């Protein structure tokens, strides 16, 4: 029965889920504070977060390769390789994030100019970027320690990690955005400062957990980290770069979508940002289940257990579909209550209701992509997911251009394009996973005969 994988999946996924939800609630409160102060802040935030999170998520996803290799060696019982890959990850995973810190400090205006950001909100974008960029200095450490906790099947501390980051961020938002407790009113720049301070606090907490807790079984000794050669990290990169580029390709598509929205009117990107702020709160739940799926799929590969791979994917998708049903129901019943948190503009609230329903419907397709994709990655095939995402980027941009400019559908055309993209790729990836498991079974049968 697939249910036997449920407990193992939930042990990994639930703490990650709660941590992610807490973090997303904090980000939503960010948007609520800023949206209530100035409607243009939402458009600025939509333009800033798209490219900056593109590069930041690349840093996190590039560590996926190490997660896969460590999980596979955990499943195979090879402790020496577990230590080798973990040590190399901790030592070498900081180079790219530090380079990105300098990139955003000095080249932000160039990026926003290429995106077609209106000069009316350009200074807002640059102000946020200036104070958010320091978070890249801790991304390498954070992503490494998250991999180590996840592959140790010990993710409980991530709940407290999320609480610390979110709690500090919300408090500092209240202080710095609005100018409370005698501080100056900094608006969108205050939000960026609050986020950076919270990220540094979260990194300190994660470091203490990994160094002090004996339940973190895949952490490498300090001497192994010091002596760690670059080669194991490069092996991780070989797998992880596909996942990183996959995420980058998705985000590039999203950047183009933002640029298309900017051609519609100045509020279009803000509307998109509001609606997807709600979707992201649910996607991080689905993503946490996907992370658990990938870890268990990696262990299944190390144990050469085909049923474990297919079983965890099936039960994971059922969980995600349940989350999607609940979300759709809530958004159909009280859409205006949800949207009014982000803006006081009644016209935008009324307009966004249909968009909110569409992104909820899209959750069923997105769940398939995340879960099936996690199973494929866990089996060691990250290249396929990169190829389907490259196809998806061209597909969603092409559909968006067709629907917006060809059919004149405006903003709703963008949402139709996103649904079409997720649905098509979910089916393609499902066929690939079935092919992988079929080949796997044939190989096992061939070995058994010998």
Secondary structure, 3 states (H helix, E strand, C coil): CHHHHHHHHHHHHHHHHHHHHHHHHHHHHHHHHHHHHCHHHHHHHHHHHHHHHHHHHHHHHCCHHHHHHHHHHHHHCCHHHHHHHHHHHHHHCCHHHHHHHHHHHHHHHHHHHHCCCCHHHHHHHHHHHHHHHHHHHHHHHHHHHHHHHHHCCCCCHHHHHHHHHHHHHHHHHHHHHHCCCCCCCCCHHHHHHHHHHHHHHHHHHHHHHHHHCCCCCCCCCHHHHHHCCCHHHHHHHHHHHHHHHHHHHHHHHHHHHHHHHHHHCCCHHHHHHHHHHHHHHHHHHHHHHHHHHHHHHHHHHHHCCHHHHHHHHHHHHHHHHHHHHHHHHHHHHCHHHHHCCCCCCHHHHHHHHHHHHHHHHHHHHHHHHHHHHHHHHHCCCCHHHHHHHHHHHHHHHHHHHHHHHHCCCCHHHHHHHHHHHHHHHHHHHHHHHHHHHHHHHHHHHHHHHC
